[in-house]
């Protein structure tokens, strides 16, 4: 665990702006259940109350989305309780739905409905083949995703301010972040903050880092466009997400992509 010392410390939470001097929990910018053990904000940058709220109301439903359950299953990523999420699959030719469990040793089939057991046994005894089919879900969408991206965006900005005297205070007091801040904290019945999502390379893509092969679970950075719009660009399992920190429109990033032949600002050249 690598927690950067907070030289730009504020006694106020970067989200609710309330006193956070008594807060004791650190904040993972990307959840541990998505493989993050490195990018962590010190206690007090995000207060305990906001930290707990995000874990329950944003990160938990995000991790339960079919797409992320499947991605965590495929990449053998454990949650805090040391478990890999299970996924549902179709078992053919039995024509039943089964639950697939996984650990580092392999996979196992769990038949959840008692009435399906006899179907499974009959199918195994009469057929030479047994297929378990679980197609990859479509890319995630919806307000829980955009609120998660907004949270990551503001926390990434805080990460850059940790080593700047007064940097966290400046983020707390910045009115241009208030709309996104409130959207992350409360959500909105009227505004659905637009974000851009696309796959830029296969999930199992191999890269080189310091002469060694590796896979990149996540990467993120902030970028300014020529019109001075500030965007978060986040990479998870080969999928790029982008959100505008100043408003719910994504037009500036789409224009940036056109000008750069649709190459990702996070695309590394350290490819195999």
C-alpha positions as CSV (number, residue, x, y, z in Angstrom):
1,X,0.0,0.0,0.0
2,X,1.5,3.3,-1.1
3,X,-0.1,6.3,0.6
4,X,1.4,9.7,-0.4
5,X,2.1,12.0,2.5
6,X,-0.3,15.0,2.4
7,X,1.7,18.2,2.4
8,X,-1.3,20.1,1.0
9,X,-3.5,19.0,3.9
10,X,-6.9,20.5,4.5
11,X,-9.1,19.7,7.5
12,X,-12.1,19.7,5.1
13,X,-13.4,16.9,3.0
14,X,-12.9,17.5,-0.8
15,X,-16.5,16.4,-1.4
16,X,-18.8,17.7,1.4
17,X,-16.4,20.4,2.5
18,X,-17.1,19.6,6.2
19,X,-14.4,19.2,8.9
20,X,-12.5,15.9,8.4
21,X,-9.8,16.3,11.0
22,X,-11.1,13.3,13.0
23,X,-11.5,11.0,10.0
24,X,-9.4,7.9,10.1
25,X,-10.1,5.9,6.9
26,X,-7.9,6.2,3.8
27,X,-9.6,6.5,0.4
28,X,-8.9,4.2,-2.6
29,X,-9.2,6.2,-5.8
30,X,-10.0,3.0,-7.6
31,X,-11.6,0.3,-5.4
32,X,-9.4,-2.5,-4.0
33,X,-12.0,-4.9,-5.6
34,X,-10.8,-3.6,-9.0
35,X,-7.2,-4.4,-8.2
36,X,-6.0,-1.1,-6.8
37,X,-3.4,-1.3,-4.0
38,X,-1.4,1.7,-5.0
39,X,-3.4,4.9,-5.5
40,X,-4.7,5.9,-2.1
41,X,-5.5,9.2,-0.5
42,X,-4.5,9.9,3.2
43,X,-7.2,9.9,5.9
44,X,-9.1,13.2,6.0
45,X,-8.8,14.1,2.3
46,X,-12.2,12.3,2.0
47,X,-14.1,12.3,5.3
48,X,-15.2,9.0,6.8
49,X,-18.9,9.7,6.1
50,X,-18.3,10.4,2.4
51,X,-15.9,7.4,2.2
52,X,-18.6,5.1,3.6
53,X,-21.3,6.6,1.4
54,X,-19.3,6.1,-1.8
55,X,-18.4,2.5,-0.8
56,X,-22.1,1.6,-0.2
57,X,-24.0,3.7,-2.8
58,X,-21.5,4.0,-5.7
59,X,-18.8,1.4,-5.6
60,X,-20.9,-1.6,-4.4
61,X,-23.5,-1.2,-7.1
62,X,-20.8,-0.5,-9.7
63,X,-19.0,-3.8,-8.8
64,X,-22.3,-5.7,-9.0
65,X,-22.8,-4.6,-12.6
66,X,-22.6,-7.7,-14.9
67,X,-19.7,-6.2,-16.8
68,X,-17.5,-5.7,-13.8
69,X,-18.5,-9.0,-12.2
70,X,-17.3,-10.8,-15.4
71,X,-14.1,-8.7,-15.6
72,X,-13.2,-9.4,-12.0
73,X,-14.0,-13.1,-12.5
74,X,-11.8,-13.3,-15.6
75,X,-8.9,-11.5,-14.0
76,X,-9.1,-13.4,-10.7
77,X,-9.5,-10.2,-8.6
78,X,-10.5,-10.8,-5.0
79,X,-12.7,-8.5,-2.9
80,X,-11.9,-7.4,0.6
81,X,-13.3,-10.6,2.0
82,X,-11.0,-12.6,-0.2
83,X,-13.6,-13.8,-2.7
84,X,-13.8,-13.7,-6.5
85,X,-17.3,-12.8,-7.7
86,X,-19.4,-15.6,-9.2
87,X,-21.1,-15.3,-12.6
88,X,-24.1,-17.0,-14.1
89,X,-23.8,-19.1,-17.2
90,X,-25.9,-21.3,-19.5
91,X,-25.1,-25.0,-19.4
92,X,-25.7,-26.9,-22.6
93,X,-27.2,-29.3,-23.6
94,X,-28.9,-29.4,-20.2
95,X,-30.4,-25.9,-20.9
96,X,-30.1,-24.7,-17.3
97,X,-28.6,-21.7,-15.7
98,X,-25.6,-22.4,-13.4
99,X,-23.3,-20.3,-11.2
100,X,-19.6,-20.4,-11.9
101,X,-17.2,-20.1,-9.0
102,X,-13.5,-19.4,-9.5
103,X,-10.2,-19.4,-7.6
104,X,-6.6,-19.5,-8.6
105,X,-6.8,-23.3,-9.0
106,X,-9.6,-23.2,-11.5
107,X,-13.4,-23.1,-11.9
108,X,-16.3,-25.0,-10.6
109,X,-20.0,-25.3,-11.5
110,X,-22.7,-24.7,-8.8
111,X,-26.2,-25.7,-9.6
112,X,-28.3,-23.3,-7.6
113,X,-31.8,-24.7,-8.3
114,X,-32.6,-28.2,-6.9
115,X,-34.9,-29.0,-9.8
116,X,-32.0,-28.5,-12.3
117,X,-29.8,-31.2,-10.7
118,X,-31.6,-34.1,-12.4
119,X,-31.5,-32.2,-15.8
120,X,-27.7,-31.8,-15.4
121,X,-27.2,-35.5,-14.5
122,X,-29.3,-36.7,-17.4
123,X,-27.5,-34.4,-19.8
124,X,-24.0,-35.6,-18.6
125,X,-25.0,-39.2,-18.9
126,X,-26.5,-39.0,-22.4
127,X,-24.3,-36.4,-24.1
128,X,-20.6,-36.6,-25.0
129,X,-20.3,-32.8,-24.7
130,X,-20.9,-30.3,-21.9
131,X,-20.6,-26.6,-22.7
132,X,-20.8,-23.7,-20.3
133,X,-21.5,-20.4,-22.1
134,X,-21.1,-17.0,-20.5
135,X,-20.8,-14.2,-23.1
136,X,-19.0,-11.0,-22.1
137,X,-21.6,-8.3,-21.1
138,X,-21.8,-5.0,-23.0
139,X,-19.7,-2.1,-21.7
140,X,-21.2,-0.5,-18.6
141,X,-23.4,2.6,-18.7
142,X,-25.8,4.6,-16.4
143,X,-25.6,7.0,-13.6
144,X,-23.7,4.8,-11.2
145,X,-20.9,4.7,-13.7
146,X,-20.8,8.4,-14.2
147,X,-21.0,9.1,-10.5
148,X,-18.1,6.7,-10.0
149,X,-16.1,8.5,-12.7
150,X,-16.8,11.8,-11.1
151,X,-15.5,10.5,-7.8
152,X,-12.4,9.2,-9.4
153,X,-11.9,12.6,-11.2
154,X,-12.1,14.7,-8.1
155,X,-9.9,12.3,-6.1
156,X,-7.3,12.2,-9.0
157,X,-7.2,16.0,-8.8
158,X,-6.6,15.7,-5.1
159,X,-3.8,13.3,-5.7
160,X,-2.0,15.9,-7.7
161,X,-2.5,18.5,-4.9
162,X,-1.1,16.4,-2.1
163,X,2.5,17.7,-2.5
164,X,1.4,21.3,-3.2
165,X,1.1,23.6,-0.1
166,X,-2.5,24.6,0.1
167,X,-3.4,22.3,-2.9
168,X,-6.2,20.5,-1.2
169,X,-7.7,23.7,0.2
170,X,-7.8,25.1,-3.4
171,X,-9.7,22.0,-4.6
172,X,-12.2,22.3,-1.7
173,X,-12.8,26.0,-2.5
174,X,-13.0,25.6,-6.3
175,X,-16.6,26.5,-7.3
176,X,-16.1,25.1,-10.8
177,X,-16.1,21.6,-9.2
178,X,-19.3,22.1,-7.1
179,X,-21.7,20.8,-9.8
180,X,-19.7,17.5,-10.2
181,X,-19.1,17.3,-6.5
182,X,-22.9,17.5,-5.8
183,X,-23.6,15.0,-8.5
184,X,-21.2,12.5,-7.0
185,X,-22.5,13.0,-3.5
186,X,-26.2,13.1,-4.2
187,X,-26.9,12.1,-7.8
188,X,-29.6,13.8,-9.8
189,X,-33.1,13.1,-11.2
190,X,-32.6,15.7,-13.9
191,X,-29.0,15.4,-15.0
192,X,-27.3,12.3,-16.3
193,X,-23.7,13.3,-16.5
194,X,-22.5,12.1,-20.0
195,X,-19.3,10.1,-20.2
196,X,-17.4,8.5,-23.1
197,X,-16.6,4.8,-23.1
198,X,-14.8,2.6,-25.6
199,X,-12.5,-0.4,-25.7
200,X,-9.0,0.5,-26.9
201,X,-7.3,-2.8,-26.5
202,X,-8.1,-6.4,-25.5
203,X,-8.4,-7.1,-21.8
204,X,-5.5,-9.5,-21.8
205,X,-3.1,-7.3,-23.8
206,X,0.5,-7.7,-22.8
207,X,2.8,-4.7,-22.3
208,X,6.4,-4.2,-21.5
209,X,7.5,-2.3,-18.4
210,X,11.1,-2.0,-17.5
211,X,11.8,-4.9,-19.8
212,X,9.2,-7.2,-18.3
213,X,5.9,-8.4,-19.6
214,X,2.9,-7.1,-17.6
215,X,-0.9,-6.4,-17.9
216,X,-2.4,-3.1,-17.0
217,X,-5.5,-3.4,-14.8
218,X,-6.0,0.4,-14.5
219,X,-4.4,3.7,-15.4
220,X,-5.8,7.3,-15.2
221,X,-4.8,10.9,-15.8
222,X,-6.2,14.4,-16.1
223,X,-6.1,16.3,-19.4
224,X,-6.9,19.9,-20.5
225,X,-8.2,20.6,-24.0
226,X,-7.4,23.7,-25.9
227,X,-10.7,25.2,-24.7
228,X,-9.4,24.7,-21.1
229,X,-11.9,21.9,-20.3
230,X,-10.6,19.5,-17.7
231,X,-11.2,15.8,-18.3
232,X,-10.5,12.6,-16.4
233,X,-9.4,9.7,-18.7
234,X,-9.5,6.4,-16.9
235,X,-8.5,3.0,-18.2
236,X,-9.9,-0.2,-16.7
237,X,-9.3,-3.7,-18.2
238,X,-8.6,-2.2,-21.6
239,X,-11.7,0.1,-21.6
240,X,-11.2,3.8,-21.7
241,X,-13.7,6.1,-19.8
242,X,-13.7,9.9,-20.0
243,X,-15.7,12.5,-18.1
244,X,-15.8,16.3,-18.2
245,X,-15.1,17.7,-14.7
246,X,-16.7,21.1,-15.6
247,X,-20.0,20.0,-17.0
248,X,-22.1,17.1,-18.2
249,X,-21.1,17.5,-21.9
250,X,-18.4,15.4,-23.6
251,X,-18.1,17.4,-26.9
252,X,-14.7,18.7,-26.1
253,X,-13.2,15.3,-25.7
254,X,-14.9,14.0,-28.9
255,X,-13.3,16.9,-30.8
256,X,-9.9,16.1,-29.1
257,X,-10.2,12.6,-30.4
258,X,-10.9,13.7,-33.9
259,X,-7.8,16.0,-33.9
260,X,-5.6,13.1,-32.6
261,X,-6.9,10.3,-34.9
262,X,-8.9,8.8,-32.1
263,X,-5.8,7.7,-30.2
264,X,-6.2,7.5,-26.4
265,X,-4.2,10.0,-24.3
266,X,-3.5,6.9,-22.1
267,X,-2.4,4.7,-24.9
268,X,1.1,3.3,-24.1
269,X,3.7,2.5,-26.7
270,X,5.1,-0.3,-24.5
271,X,3.1,-2.9,-26.3
272,X,4.2,-6.3,-27.2
